Structure formats: C-alpha cells, structure tokens
Amino acid sequence: MDINYELYKVFYYVAISLSFSEASKKLYISQSAVSQSIKVLEKKLNQPLFIRSTKKVQLTPEGETLLRHVEPAMNLIRRGEAQILEANTLGGGQLRIGASDTICRYFLVPYLSRFHKEYPNIHIKVTNQTSIGCVDLLENGSVDLIFTNYPNSRLGNGKQVQHIKDFQDCFIASRKYYGELEHQPLSFKELLNYPILMLDRNSTTSEFLHALFQQHQLDLVPEIELSSNDLLLDLADIGLGIAFVPDFCLARAGGDLFQIPLKATLPTRQLALAYSDKMPISNAAKQFIQYFSQNS
C-alpha cells in the first residue's frame, strides 16, 4: 500500500500528544490540515485511528497498534538525520540514555560529567525508567543505549549487553527499631516475620527478590512497594520495616541504618549497558560506551 510518509508523520504527532491543535503547532500546519490528513489515512487503512470527542482525543486499538510501529520508525529517521548532521565528528549531536533514578544518581553522574566536559557541544538527554521500562525505550528507538540491572527479563535477542560491574543486594534496617537483629543472622523464612520494603513489581530488583524467595519455597508479600530506593532508605530509617536495596545505595544511608546479616549468601547481580544491534548507534553513544571498556 502506497501511503505518503507525511500522513504517518501527522498521525505520529497527534498520537503522542492526543491533541490535533498540539500536533498542528509541532508540524507548523493548520489544525484543519491535521484533521484532513488523519481522515485520509483512516480512509486508506480502512480503520478508525482516533476516538474524537469535544473534550479529548483517544487512540483506538488499531491506532495503538499503528503507533507501536510508527514510533520506532520516526525515532530511527531522527537518529539517521542526527548522524548525518554529525558528519562523523563529535562537534554536535545528541547522546540519549535510558536509566533508573538509582543508577543515574549512584553510578552515571561522574561519567556524564566527564562526557559533558570533553564534548560540551553534544546535548545529553537522560530518560528515567525502571530497568525493565528502559528496554521499551531501547526497542522503540527513544534512546541510544540503556543502563540496567542484570539479569533483566526483558533483554532478549537483538541486544548487545556489556557487563560493567558486580554489586550485591542487602537488607537494611534501623538500629533504633531493629537493633536486636544486627548480630543475629536471619534465614529467608525468618525475614518474613518482619515488614519488607522493596521496589515495585515493574523492576528487575523485584523480579530478583521474588524469584529468590520462590527458590526457597517461600511466598514474599512485601509490606510496602515503591519506585525509589532513596525513599526505601528513608522509610527504613524511620522504622517502617526492613528495606531491600543494592549495596551501592548505602553511600547515602544514615548512620542509624545497618545491614542485616543473613544465613545464606545473596547471589551477585551486575550493572550492564545495552544497545540494539538492529539500529545504528550514534558517534556520541559509541564514545560514551568507550568509557566502560576495560582499558578506559
């Protein structure tokens, strides 16, 4: 089917903004031209793409399906344009990274600082998502590379994964409220006698901990699930329970917090970077990846 690219472009901007007026501003065309383009595309595809009402615009199921294919294509075109404009130099362009708040704060900041000093004309864009959500950013072309906790159930075929460093997870608590546990190693079963604070289900850390308890035939039911390790530290500090966090977060832990000793050793996890081998990678991203090579 021969459909003009401009129609898909109009569809993309309406779909991501859910607004005909916003799309017209981004495309520098009239709102009526946007509306007409969508009508033409719907007629050619013989499917309604939007549900229109006086208050809002929504994607139909068919529109959502089309967006899942159009969005990576738009991002790929932008990436190609950026690489051509870079003209094989690092005098401009953009570095797009996906990473969790925790990885950004406790690991990436020094590397981003170094890159910015060495290549001040390159725009750095960091998108925060969980490690699992970052894989979606990579797959739809929104970022050049991601930094993730590993293992990550979403990292499958078509991804280049480079391990950067090992880290250990730990259970921490406040001496004021759980001081009796400081020199009393606990089993996984005994941990269930206490309120567990952990990251929410949409995280590699949650996957890891639930799988660990299941290996011991135990069902973990956390007291609190959050999206921030920093907030877990805060809640552990005021005695709401025992928090499960990566050990590199302990740099900001208060003096009242301590690691609870365990009867079993927790498996090691890795911090990794990943990029797609199905999409071209920018010169800026290639240079940033070099920071994490063994000889860097």
Backbone as CSV, one residue per row, in Angstrom:
resi,resn,N_x,N_y,N_z,CA_x,CA_y,CA_z,C_x,C_y,C_z
1,MET,0.846,-1.186,0.000,0.000,0.000,0.000,0.889,1.247,0.000
2,ASP,0.669,2.128,-0.931,1.484,3.333,-1.072,0.823,4.483,-0.321
3,ILE,1.326,4.761,0.885,0.789,5.850,1.707,1.900,6.863,1.955
4,ASN,1.585,8.120,1.699,2.551,9.202,1.865,3.099,9.230,3.296
5,TYR,4.413,9.362,3.415,5.063,9.425,4.723,4.501,10.554,5.575
6,GLU,4.143,11.679,4.947,3.642,12.826,5.696,2.382,12.480,6.483
7,LEU,1.573,11.555,5.963,0.364,11.160,6.694,0.733,10.444,7.989
8,TYR,1.739,9.581,7.916,2.193,8.887,9.120,2.828,9.874,10.103
9,LYS,3.496,10.862,9.570,4.114,11.881,10.422,3.049,12.649,11.193
10,VAL,1.989,13.037,10.509,0.886,13.734,11.164,0.251,12.819,12.213
11,PHE,0.009,11.568,11.830,-0.570,10.611,12.772,0.290,10.502,14.032
12,TYR,1.601,10.423,13.859,2.520,10.261,14.998,2.382,11.420,15.980
13,TYR,2.369,12.645,15.485,2.314,13.797,16.380,0.955,13.927,17.064
14,VAL,-0.111,13.540,16.381,-1.415,13.534,17.052,-1.444,12.435,18.110
15,ALA,-0.890,11.277,17.780,-0.939,10.123,18.683,-0.155,10.352,19.964
16,ILE,1.012,11.002,19.879,1.827,11.181,21.088,1.322,12.333,21.947
17,SER,0.612,13.279,21.334,0.094,14.422,22.101,-1.393,14.274,22.425
18,LEU,-2.080,13.382,21.676,-3.533,13.222,21.784,-4.234,14.569,21.667
19,SER,-3.722,15.350,20.712,-4.276,16.687,20.502,-4.019,17.115,19.066
20,PHE,-5.081,17.465,18.345,-4.926,17.952,16.974,-4.267,19.331,16.975
21,SER,-4.604,20.158,17.965,-4.024,21.504,17.999,-2.533,21.458,18.321
22,GLU,-2.123,20.585,19.263,-0.699,20.463,19.590,0.081,19.940,18.390
23,ALA,-0.499,18.983,17.685,0.167,18.435,16.504,0.340,19.507,15.429
24,SER,-0.663,20.354,15.267,-0.566,21.411,14.249,0.559,22.386,14.581
25,LYS,0.762,22.659,15.897,1.843,23.563,16.305,3.210,22.946,16.021
26,LYS,3.355,21.665,16.309,4.646,20.996,16.100,4.970,20.866,14.616
27,LEU,3.931,20.698,13.800,4.132,20.482,12.366,4.078,21.776,11.555
28,TYR,3.688,22.887,12.208,3.573,24.181,11.534,2.580,24.131,10.373
29,ILE,1.461,23.433,10.622,0.365,23.411,9.643,-0.927,23.698,10.391
30,SER,-1.994,23.977,9.657,-3.254,24.316,10.316,-3.886,23.078,10.948
31,GLN,-4.756,23.310,11.912,-5.445,22.209,12.570,-6.357,21.484,11.597
32,SER,-6.941,22.221,10.676,-7.812,21.576,9.680,-6.999,20.666,8.761
33,ALA,-5.746,21.058,8.462,-4.877,20.210,7.638,-4.521,18.930,8.384
34,VAL,-4.316,19.044,9.687,-4.048,17.855,10.507,-5.248,16.922,10.467
35,SER,-6.425,17.476,10.697,-7.655,16.681,10.706,-7.891,16.000,9.359
36,GLN,-7.640,16.732,8.285,-7.839,16.174,6.948,-6.853,15.046,6.679
37,SER,-5.602,15.210,7.123,-4.592,14.172,6.914,-4.971,12.887,7.642
38,ILE,-5.493,13.016,8.850,-5.902,11.839,9.611,-7.078,11.143,8.915
39,LYS,-8.015,11.927,8.402,-9.151,11.338,7.689,-8.684,10.565,6.457
40,VAL,-7.705,11.127,5.740,-7.175,10.460,4.544,-6.501,9.145,4.929
41,LEU,-5.703,9.176,6.012,-5.000,7.972,6.453,-5.992,6.907,6.910
42,GLU,-7.011,7.312,7.644,-8.029,6.355,8.103,-8.765,5.733,6.915
43,LYS,-9.011,6.531,5.893,-9.699,6.013,4.714,-8.821,5.016,3.968
44,LYS,-7.521,5.341,3.845,-6.612,4.440,3.147,-6.431,3.117,3.900
45,LEU,-6.411,3.195,5.232,-6.241,1.981,6.034,-7.570,1.290,6.331
46,ASN,-8.646,1.996,6.034,-9.997,1.459,6.268,-10.201,1.111,7.744
47,GLN,-9.629,1.954,8.612,-9.740,1.732,10.055,-9.806,3.083,10.767
48,PRO,-10.652,3.218,11.795,-10.607,4.434,12.617,-9.373,4.392,13.512
49,LEU,-8.645,5.488,13.583,-7.422,5.533,14.375,-7.591,6.315,15.669
50,PHE,-8.588,7.215,15.700,-8.813,8.031,16.894,-10.300,8.057,17.235
51,ILE,-10.557,8.149,18.525,-11.909,8.410,19.021,-11.960,9.882,19.371
52,ARG,-12.768,10.632,18.664,-12.820,12.084,18.837,-14.016,12.464,19.690
53,SER,-13.801,13.362,20.637,-14.897,13.929,21.406,-14.588,15.407,21.616
54,THR,-15.526,16.124,22.199,-15.322,17.563,22.380,-14.239,17.848,23.414
55,LYS,-13.999,16.912,24.348,-13.049,17.152,25.428,-11.673,16.552,25.179
56,LYS,-11.597,15.395,24.512,-10.303,14.748,24.363,-10.270,13.856,23.133
57,VAL,-9.057,13.456,22.786,-8.824,12.542,21.672,-8.171,11.289,22.229
58,GLN,-8.640,10.125,21.816,-8.069,8.864,22.262,-7.731,7.991,21.064
59,LEU,-6.710,7.166,21.224,-6.372,6.201,20.183,-7.325,5.009,20.243
60,THR,-7.746,4.532,19.085,-8.471,3.270,19.029,-7.462,2.125,19.175
61,PRO,-7.907,0.908,19.410,-6.958,-0.219,19.438,-6.114,-0.310,18.173
62,GLU,-6.740,-0.013,17.012,-5.989,-0.020,15.754,-4.954,1.105,15.735
63,GLY,-5.327,2.259,16.301,-4.391,3.375,16.381,-3.213,3.052,17.274
64,GLU,-3.476,2.373,18.396,-2.395,1.979,19.295,-1.438,1.014,18.608
65,THR,-1.990,0.092,17.833,-1.150,-0.857,17.094,-0.276,-0.129,16.086
66,LEU,-0.865,0.813,15.358,-0.104,1.561,14.364,0.997,2.383,15.024
67,LEU,0.703,3.001,16.173,1.706,3.818,16.868,2.911,2.978,17.290
68,ARG,2.673,1.750,17.707,3.783,0.885,18.116,4.760,0.636,16.983
69,HIS,4.293,0.740,15.739,5.169,0.549,14.587,5.715,1.878,14.057
70,VAL,4.902,2.918,14.122,5.314,4.206,13.571,6.345,4.882,14.464
71,GLU,6.184,4.774,15.779,7.098,5.467,16.702,8.555,5.037,16.523
72,PRO,8.862,3.723,16.481,10.265,3.346,16.225,10.771,3.843,14.886
73,ALA,9.906,3.866,13.871,10.312,4.352,12.552,10.661,5.834,12.600
74,MET,9.849,6.621,13.295,10.123,8.056,13.423,11.429,8.285,14.163
75,ASN,11.635,7.523,15.235,12.874,7.673,16.002,14.097,7.256,15.177
76,LEU,13.928,6.242,14.347,15.033,5.786,13.510,15.391,6.842,12.466
77,ILE,14.379,7.496,11.907,14.622,8.568,10.935,15.360,9.727,11.610
78,ARG,14.917,10.098,12.817,15.591,11.172,13.548,17.042,10.805,13.831
79,ARG,17.242,9.550,14.200,18.599,9.106,14.501,19.485,9.187,13.258
80,GLY,18.937,8.803,12.108,19.696,8.895,10.868,20.035,10.320,10.517
81,GLU,19.066,11.220,10.682,19.310,12.641,10.415,20.419,13.176,11.316
82,ALA,20.355,12.803,12.611,21.349,13.291,13.564,22.746,12.812,13.202
83,GLN,22.847,11.553,12.777,24.159,11.014,12.431,24.738,11.689,11.192
84,ILE,23.890,12.009,10.233,24.362,12.711,9.035,24.834,14.113,9.400
85,LEU,24.068,14.794,10.257,24.438,16.142,10.668,25.719,16.152,11.481
86,GLU,25.963,15.070,12.222,27.215,14.978,12.983,28.426,14.936,12.064
87,ALA,28.207,14.391,10.848,29.267,14.321,9.835,30.543,13.677,10.394
88,ASN,30.331,12.569,11.118,31.455,11.792,11.648,32.341,12.566,12.618
89,THR,31.779,13.566,13.244,32.542,14.300,14.260,31.763,14.266,15.559
90,LEU,32.397,14.720,16.617,31.725,14.837,17.910,31.572,16.310,18.283
91,GLY,31.380,17.126,17.252,31.206,18.552,17.492,29.770,18.939,17.748
92,GLY,28.871,17.975,17.739,27.464,18.257,17.976,26.701,16.963,18.079
93,GLY,25.392,17.046,17.985,24.579,15.842,18.065,24.007,15.644,19.453
94,GLN,23.571,14.421,19.709,22.850,14.138,20.939,23.216,12.750,21.460
95,LEU,23.325,12.638,22.772,23.512,11.362,23.443,22.245,11.093,24.240
96,ARG,21.566,9.991,23.920,20.289,9.681,24.563,20.443,8.397,25.379
97,ILE,20.203,8.503,26.670,20.436,7.399,27.599,19.162,7.107,28.379
98,GLY,18.898,5.838,28.618,17.817,5.416,29.496,18.402,4.741,30.718
99,ALA,17.945,5.125,31.912,18.460,4.524,33.145,17.503,4.834,34.289
100,SER,17.559,4.013,35.322,16.731,4.246,36.501,17.290,5.417,37.304
101,ASP,16.454,5.968,38.183,16.905,7.050,39.070,18.116,6.613,39.888
102,THR,18.058,5.393,40.396,19.130,4.894,41.264,20.448,4.794,40.513
103,ILE,20.419,4.208,39.315,21.644,4.059,38.530,22.188,5.421,38.132
104,CYS,21.296,6.352,37.785,21.746,7.706,37.437,22.460,8.359,38.619
105,ARG,21.837,8.291,39.764,22.357,9.024,40.930,23.644,8.408,41.464
106,TYR,23.678,7.087,41.564,24.792,6.450,42.250,25.902,5.953,41.324
107,PHE,25.659,5.992,40.012,26.691,5.475,39.120,27.008,6.381,37.940
108,LEU,25.991,6.893,37.255,26.214,7.559,35.976,26.722,8.990,36.067
109,VAL,26.393,9.692,37.144,26.701,11.128,37.213,28.168,11.448,36.894
110,PRO,29.162,10.758,37.467,30.555,11.098,37.135,30.884,10.910,35.655
111,TYR,30.308,9.888,35.036,30.562,9.647,33.619,29.896,10.705,32.747
112,LEU,28.683,11.123,33.127,28.005,12.184,32.384,28.769,13.491,32.515
113,SER,29.303,13.749,33.704,30.105,14.961,33.926,31.349,14.949,33.047
114,ARG,32.036,13.820,33.002,33.241,13.698,32.173,32.910,13.909,30.698
115,PHE,31.835,13.279,30.242,31.454,13.388,28.828,31.104,14.830,28.477
116,HIS,30.383,15.492,29.372,29.979,16.880,29.106,31.190,17.803,29.020
117,LYS,32.197,17.552,29.852,33.409,18.369,29.819,34.211,18.127,28.538
118,GLU,34.262,16.876,28.095,35.044,16.544,26.908,34.323,16.888,25.613
119,TYR,32.982,16.832,25.630,32.197,17.105,24.414,31.049,18.064,24.764
120,PRO,31.357,19.303,25.070,30.346,20.250,25.555,29.262,20.584,24.544
121,ASN,29.503,20.334,23.269,28.507,20.671,22.248,27.496,19.563,21.999
122,ILE,27.700,18.421,22.642,26.756,17.321,22.473,25.678,17.425,23.543
123,HIS,24.436,17.417,23.116,23.305,17.502,24.044,23.083,16.134,24.683
124,ILE,23.007,16.098,26.009,22.789,14.849,26.739,21.336,14.804,27.207
125,LYS,20.648,13.749,26.824,19.268,13.549,27.258,19.185,12.231,28.016
126,VAL,18.769,12.288,29.273,18.624,11.098,30.104,17.142,10.907,30.413
127,THR,16.615,9.728,30.084,15.223,9.393,30.378,15.194,8.373,31.501
128,ASN,14.473,8.699,32.564,14.395,7.805,33.721,13.244,6.825,33.584
129,GLN,13.566,5.560,33.702,12.578,4.487,33.770,13.178,3.395,34.648
130,THR,12.364,2.427,35.053,12.926,1.254,35.704,13.787,0.511,34.692
131,SER,14.610,-0.411,35.169,15.464,-1.171,34.251,14.624,-1.924,33.220
132,ILE,13.460,-2.414,33.640,12.566,-3.101,32.701,11.979,-2.103,31.705
133,GLY,11.550,-0.946,32.191,10.989,0.075,31.301,12.004,0.617,30.322
134,CYS,13.287,0.615,30.702,14.331,1.107,29.800,14.440,0.257,28.541
135,VAL,14.137,-1.035,28.652,14.192,-1.903,27.475,13.158,-1.446,26.443
136,ASP,11.986,-1.000,26.908,10.974,-0.473,25.982,11.490,0.775,25.278
137,LEU,12.193,1.642,26.006,12.771,2.840,25.394,13.754,2.457,24.298
138,LEU,14.531,1.408,24.556,15.517,0.962,23.584,14.840,0.369,22.354
139,GLU,13.796,-0.403,22.577,13.123,-1.079,21.472,12.373,-0.111,20.568
140,ASN,11.837,0.962,21.131,11.113,1.912,20.263,11.997,3.033,19.734
141,GLY,13.310,2.931,20.022,14.245,3.891,19.455,14.308,5.229,20.159
142,SER,13.748,5.322,21.365,13.751,6.593,22.083,15.121,6.928,22.663
143,VAL,15.971,5.913,22.865,17.310,6.127,23.423,18.333,5.346,22.598
144,ASP,19.599,5.760,22.720,20.685,5.062,22.029,21.160,3.849,22.813
145,LEU,21.193,3.980,24.127,21.639,2.894,24.985,21.003,3.026,26.350
146,ILE,21.020,1.936,27.098,20.435,1.939,28.434,21.427,1.359,29.429
147,PHE,21.249,1.741,30.685,21.996,1.151,31.787,20.980,0.444,32.670
148,THR,21.240,-0.810,32.972,20.242,-1.638,33.624,20.859,-2.591,34.625
149,ASN,20.061,-2.953,35.616,20.452,-4.064,36.472,20.305,-5.349,35.673
150,TYR,21.184,-6.297,35.919,21.172,-7.550,35.166,21.316,-8.701,36.139
151,PRO,20.514,-9.775,35.988,19.637,-10.121,34.871,18.420,-9.192,34.728
152,ASN,17.956,-9.093,33.503,16.779,-8.319,33.159,15.942,-9.172,32.209
153,SER,14.745,-9.545,32.641,13.915,-10.486,31.870,13.529,-9.950,30.497
154,ARG,13.577,-8.628,30.302,13.161,-8.056,29.027,14.288,-7.998,27.999
155,LEU,15.526,-8.195,28.424,16.648,-8.127,27.486,16.777,-9.461,26.758
156,GLY,16.265,-9.509,25.547,16.311,-10.735,24.771,17.216,-10.603,23.565
157,ASN,16.837,-11.260,22.484,17.622,-11.233,21.260,17.656,-9.827,20.662
158,GLY,18.726,-9.551,19.944,18.852,-8.263,19.273,19.445,-7.181,20.143
159,LYS,19.945,-7.544,21.324,20.555,-6.573,22.221,22.011,-6.942,22.482
160,GLN,22.868,-5.946,22.417,24.254,-6.114,22.818,24.363,-5.696,24.281
161,VAL,24.811,-6.607,25.136,24.876,-6.351,26.570,26.330,-6.399,27.025
162,GLN,26.754,-5.345,27.709,28.122,-5.264,28.223,28.075,-5.109,29.740
163,HIS,28.603,-6.084,30.455,28.627,-6.011,31.914,29.657,-4.976,32.358
164,ILE,29.280,-4.150,33.314,30.149,-3.073,33.779,30.749,-3.383,35.141
165,LYS,29.901,-3.776,36.082,30.397,-4.054,37.431,29.426,-4.974,38.163
166,ASP,29.946,-5.697,39.145,29.117,-6.525,40.007,28.662,-5.710,41.211
167,PHE,27.518,-6.070,41.755,27.095,-5.468,43.017,26.299,-6.494,43.820
168,GLN,26.140,-6.200,45.085,25.439,-7.095,46.000,24.230,-6.370,46.560
169,ASP,23.139,-7.078,46.686,21.972,-6.519,47.351,22.061,-6.797,48.843
170,CYS,21.289,-6.040,49.626,21.322,-6.255,51.068,20.007,-5.827,51.707
171,PHE,19.742,-6.378,52.872,18.610,-5.973,53.690,19.134,-5.017,54.758
172,ILE,18.468,-3.889,54.908,18.923,-2.908,55.898,17.765,-2.502,56.795
173,ALA,18.114,-2.088,58.009,17.100,-1.671,58.968,17.698,-0.644,59.915
174,SER,16.839,-0.039,60.714,17.255,0.982,61.678,17.626,0.325,63.013
175,ARG,18.769,0.715,63.551,19.186,0.208,64.871,18.174,0.569,65.952
176,LYS,17.564,1.717,65.811,16.615,2.185,66.827,15.435,1.238,66.962
177,TYR,15.021,0.636,65.822,13.825,-0.197,65.834,14.128,-1.695,65.706
178,TYR,15.247,-2.025,65.080,15.565,-3.442,64.838,16.994,-3.777,65.266
179,GLY,17.491,-3.060,66.281,18.871,-3.231,66.706,19.206,-4.645,67.134
180,GLU,18.219,-5.410,67.598,18.479,-6.779,68.054,18.881,-7.718,66.921
181,LEU,18.662,-7.278,65.677,18.988,-8.127,64.526,20.406,-7.899,63.998
182,GLU,21.108,-6.918,64.547,22.407,-6.548,63.986,23.423,-7.686,64.061
183,HIS,23.332,-8.513,65.074,24.276,-9.624,65.224,23.546,-10.964,65.270
184,GLN,22.378,-10.994,64.585,21.556,-12.205,64.591,21.207,-12.586,63.151
185,PRO,22.023,-13.429,62.517,21.759,-13.801,61.121,20.370,-14.408,60.952
186,LEU,19.682,-13.995,59.886,18.334,-14.466,59.611,18.303,-15.326,58.356
187,SER,17.398,-16.286,58.335,17.121,-17.056,57.119,16.069,-16.312,56.316
188,PHE,15.835,-16.738,55.079,14.794,-16.103,54.268,13.426,-16.288,54.933
189,LYS,13.199,-17.450,55.516,11.921,-17.698,56.180,11.743,-16.774,57.369
190,GLU,12.816,-16.556,58.128,12.733,-15.677,59.298,12.523,-14.220,58.887
191,LEU,13.021,-13.829,57.733,12.805,-12.459,57.251,11.322,-12.156,57.062
192,LEU,10.548,-13.191,56.748,9.122,-12.979,56.512,8.367,-12.608,57.782
193,ASN,9.007,-12.702,58.926,8.373,-12.281,60.181,8.401,-10.767,60.354
194,TYR,9.081,-10.092,59.435,9.236,-8.635,59.539,8.661,-7.969,58.292
195,PRO,8.218,-6.708,58.400,7.721,-5.983,57.211,8.868,-5.703,56.231
196,ILE,8.680,-6.131,55.005,9.694,-5.959,53.965,9.324,-4.772,53.082
197,LEU,10.285,-3.879,52.878,10.117,-2.718,52.000,10.973,-2.952,50.765
198,MET,10.383,-2.810,49.575,11.136,-3.119,48.359,10.586,-2.351,47.162
199,LEU,11.309,-2.424,46.045,10.840,-1.790,44.808,9.609,-2.500,44.274
200,ASP,8.836,-1.780,43.458,7.588,-2.350,42.960,7.831,-3.427,41.911
201,ARG,6.756,-4.058,41.497,6.826,-5.244,40.624,7.466,-4.957,39.268
202,ASN,7.364,-3.725,38.809,7.911,-3.390,37.489,9.390,-3.027,37.610
203,SER,10.161,-3.925,38.228,11.594,-3.673,38.402,12.347,-4.995,38.408
204,THR,13.595,-4.946,37.967,14.421,-6.153,37.983,14.712,-6.582,39.420
205,THR,14.804,-5.616,40.340,15.066,-5.947,41.741,13.920,-6.748,42.335
206,SER,12.693,-6.357,42.015,11.528,-7.105,42.493,11.518,-8.508,41.906
207,GLU,11.774,-8.621,40.600,11.851,-9.938,39.963,12.874,-10.826,40.664
208,PHE,14.034,-10.244,40.932,15.138,-10.978,41.539,14.767,-11.483,42.930
209,LEU,14.197,-10.608,43.769,13.917,-10.989,45.147,12.766,-11.993,45.231
210,HIS,11.720,-11.792,44.444,10.614,-12.749,44.445,11.099,-14.130,43.981
211,ALA,11.945,-14.155,42.957,12.473,-15.430,42.460,13.336,-16.106,43.527
212,LEU,14.074,-15.304,44.280,14.954,-15.836,45.326,14.129,-16.517,46.419
213,PHE,13.046,-15.890,46.839,12.199,-16.489,47.861,11.485,-17.723,47.329
214,GLN,11.084,-17.683,46.058,10.417,-18.849,45.473,11.347,-20.052,45.394
215,GLN,12.647,-19.794,45.176,13.621,-20.883,45.167,13.682,-21.597,46.511
216,HIS,13.308,-20.879,47.576,13.276,-21.471,48.914,11.855,-21.859,49.313
217,GLN,10.981,-21.981,48.303,9.579,-22.359,48.521,8.874,-21.408,49.478
218,LEU,9.162,-20.135,49.345,8.559,-19.111,50.199,7.840,-18.074,49.345
219,ASP,6.733,-17.587,49.843,5.957,-16.567,49.133,6.192,-15.220,49.801
220,LEU,6.834,-14.311,49.096,7.147,-12.992,49.632,5.981,-12.039,49.400
221,VAL,5.475,-11.477,50.472,4.416,-10.456,50.393,4.955,-9.195,51.066
222,PRO,5.472,-8.239,50.299,6.073,-7.041,50.903,5.048,-6.162,51.593
223,GLU,5.511,-5.466,52.608,4.658,-4.517,53.325,4.448,-3.263,52.486
224,ILE,5.523,-2.796,51.838,5.478,-1.572,51.035,6.270,-1.788,49.760
225,GLU,5.727,-1.358,48.629,6.427,-1.401,47.345,6.470,0.016,46.782
226,LEU,7.661,0.475,46.425,7.845,1.837,45.934,8.674,1.819,44.650
227,SER,8.809,2.975,44.033,9.597,3.074,42.797,10.955,3.724,43.033
228,SER,11.308,3.999,44.306,12.543,4.721,44.608,13.316,4.039,45.733
229,ASN,14.583,3.703,45.466,15.435,3.154,46.520,15.720,4.188,47.602
230,ASP,15.856,5.457,47.206,16.093,6.516,48.192,14.948,6.596,49.203
231,LEU,13.728,6.459,48.713,12.572,6.506,49.612,12.531,5.263,50.503
232,LEU,12.962,4.128,49.976,13.047,2.919,50.807,14.006,3.140,51.971
233,LEU,15.137,3.798,51.701,16.095,4.111,52.764,15.457,5.019,53.824
234,ASP,14.696,6.008,53.357,14.046,6.935,54.287,13.040,6.205,55.186
235,LEU,12.261,5.308,54.589,11.245,4.596,55.366,11.871,3.585,56.319
236,ALA,12.975,2.971,55.886,13.687,2.069,56.795,14.244,2.862,57.972
237,ASP,14.699,4.068,57.707,15.314,4.907,58.739,14.318,5.285,59.834
238,ILE,13.038,5.394,59.471,12.038,5.743,60.484,11.351,4.502,61.053
239,GLY,11.878,3.324,60.710,11.417,2.098,61.354,10.206,1.424,60.766
240,LEU,9.849,1.743,59.509,8.663,1.115,58.921,8.907,-0.322,58.473
241,GLY,10.165,-0.756,58.472,10.436,-2.134,58.093,11.873,-2.327,57.669
242,ILE,12.106,-3.478,57.035,13.428,-3.852,56.541,13.448,-3.637,55.030
243,ALA,14.351,-2.799,54.554,14.408,-2.448,53.131,15.415,-3.322,52.396
244,PHE,15.066,-3.638,51.150,15.964,-4.411,50.282,16.472,-3.474,49.197
245,VAL,17.792,-3.204,49.206,18.370,-2.238,48.274,19.732,-2.718,47.787
246,PRO,20.206,-2.218,46.632,21.577,-2.516,46.195,22.583,-1.886,47.140
247,ASP,23.720,-2.544,47.322,24.696,-2.035,48.287,25.277,-0.677,47.902
248,PHE,25.260,-0.327,46.590,25.842,0.966,46.220,24.962,2.141,46.644
249,CYS,23.737,1.858,47.114,22.877,2.924,47.631,23.255,3.320,49.052
250,LEU,24.052,2.490,49.708,24.364,2.736,51.110,25.251,3.952,51.310
251,ALA,25.760,4.517,50.205,26.598,5.718,50.315,25.836,6.854,50.981
252,ARG,24.512,6.870,50.827,23.722,7.954,51.417,22.905,7.479,52.618
253,ALA,23.125,6.241,53.059,22.377,5.725,54.204,22.807,6.436,55.488
254,GLY,21.846,6.697,56.356,22.155,7.352,57.622,22.934,6.429,58.551
255,GLY,23.568,7.014,59.561,24.385,6.239,60.486,23.598,5.248,61.313
256,ASP,22.282,5.420,61.394,21.446,4.532,62.191,21.084,3.248,61.447
257,LEU,21.327,3.216,60.134,20.980,2.040,59.336,22.122,1.028,59.341
258,PHE,21.773,-0.246,59.343,22.780,-1.298,59.319,22.320,-2.436,58.411
259,GLN,23.261,-3.213,57.917,22.944,-4.379,57.096,22.601,-5.561,57.991
260,ILE,21.496,-6.198,57.694,21.091,-7.373,58.463,21.872,-8.588,57.968
261,PRO,22.576,-9.288,58.861,23.310,-10.482,58.425,22.353,-11.615,58.054
262,LEU,22.728,-12.377,57.042,21.894,-13.482,56.558,22.600,-14.815,56.746
263,LYS,21.807,-15.856,56.882,22.364,-17.199,56.996,22.808,-17.719,55.628
264,ALA,22.212,-17.200,54.562,22.577,-17.600,53.195,23.150,-16.394,52.464
265,THR,24.068,-16.644,51.545,24.681,-15.568,50.768,23.800,-15.211,49.571
266,LEU,23.518,-13.936,49.404,22.721,-13.494,48.257,23.543,-13.573,46.982
267,PRO,22.936,-14.018,45.877,23.665,-14.031,44.596,24.069,-12.622,44.175
268,THR,25.177,-12.538,43.472,25.641,-11.257,42.935,24.839,-10.892,41.694
269,ARG,24.571,-9.605,41.512,23.979,-9.110,40.259,24.977,-8.196,39.565
270,GLN,24.623,-7.767,38.364,25.516,-6.916,37.593,24.809,-5.628,37.161
271,LEU,25.624,-4.612,36.988,25.184,-3.404,36.305,25.686,-3.528,34.875
272,ALA,24.809,-3.304,33.901,25.175,-3.518,32.499,24.672,-2.377,31.637
273,LEU,25.316,-2.188,30.492,24.786,-1.286,29.470,24.353,-2.141,28.291
274,ALA,23.355,-1.665,27.588,22.834,-2.426,26.452,22.411,-1.476,25.348
275,TYR,22.551,-1.947,24.112,22.075,-1.198,22.955,21.606,-2.194,21.911
276,SER,20.842,-1.710,20.969,20.263,-2.585,19.958,21.230,-2.795,18.807
277,ASP,21.365,-4.050,18.385,22.211,-4.307,17.216,21.405,-4.245,15.918
278,LYS,20.139,-3.817,16.034,19.289,-3.686,14.849,19.179,-2.234,14.383
279,MET,19.695,-1.313,15.188,19.613,0.104,14.849,21.008,0.715,14.863
280,PRO,21.268,1.677,13.993,22.581,2.345,14.004,22.759,3.122,15.292
281,ILE,23.981,3.152,15.778,24.265,3.839,17.031,25.074,5.095,16.740
282,SER,24.768,6.180,17.405,25.394,7.465,17.120,26.859,7.473,17.539
283,ASN,27.623,8.387,16.951,29.027,8.530,17.338,29.158,8.920,18.803
284,ALA,28.231,9.750,19.282,28.262,10.153,20.685,28.081,8.941,21.594
285,ALA,27.129,8.073,21.251,26.897,6.873,22.057,28.098,5.941,22.009
286,LYS,28.715,5.799,20.827,29.905,4.954,20.713,31.016,5.453,21.629
287,GLN,31.208,6.766,21.667,32.248,7.333,22.510,31.931,7.130,23.986
288,PHE,30.657,7.293,24.353,30.273,7.113,25.752,30.487,5.675,26.196
289,ILE,30.183,4.728,25.310,30.385,3.308,25.629,31.853,3.018,25.896
290,GLN,32.738,3.758,25.224,34.172,3.533,25.420,34.602,3.800,26.859
291,TYR,33.886,4.636,27.572,34.220,4.915,28.973,34.169,3.662,29.821
292,PHE,33.418,2.661,29.376,33.192,1.486,30.195,33.949,0.247,29.699
293,SER,34.853,0.470,28.757,35.715,-0.634,28.331,36.776,-0.862,29.391
294,GLN,37.386,-2.014,29.390,38.348,-2.383,30.430,39.572,-1.465,30.435
295,ASN,39.901,-0.935,29.280,41.095,-0.109,29.205,40.821,1.369,29.401
296,SER,39.554,1.701,29.636,39.191,3.119,29.735,39.664,3.703,31.070
